[in-house]
Amino acid sequence: MAAPFPERLDLIFAALADPTRRQLLSMLLEDDMAVSDVAQPFRMSLAAISKHLAVLAAAGLIRQERRGRITWCMLDPEGMRLASVWMQGFGQFDPVDLDAFERFLDNEMREWAQE
């Protein structure tokens, strides 16, 4: 059973906070990979990589599948989709025009100084 939406987002963003896990996701974006192949470019133990993969799997960002003696990892797009949909909710706001904001503050400060 999947975690409720807010808790799932917590797991997703916690998983994405680590640069090693983001690099693992980038590698899996190219293709499904065996755990041993995923671990190869990193200077850490297979056990450490397996822990990172477990965090990604718990967040729903990847799936792992045993094929014989080999464990394969693949992206699970649903996890990223949840995070993306949540972040798109913030797209409703206009970008802040910092130059206009600075002019507004300058004007306010001049008026305040004149009082």
Number of C-alpha atoms within 10 A of each C-alpha: 3 9 13 8 12 9 11 18 19 14 21 22 13 14 23 19 11 11 10 15 19 15 14 21 20 12 15 18 13 10 11 17 19 18 17 14 12 21 19 12 9 14 9 10 11 15 10 13 21 15 13 18 25 17 19 26 21 18 25 23 24 23 18 19 11 10 9 6 6 12 13 17 23 20 24 17 13 12 20 19 12 16 16 11 10 13 10 9 9 9 9 7 7 7 7 8 8 9 9 10 11 11 11 12 12 12 12 12 11 11 10 9 8 7 5
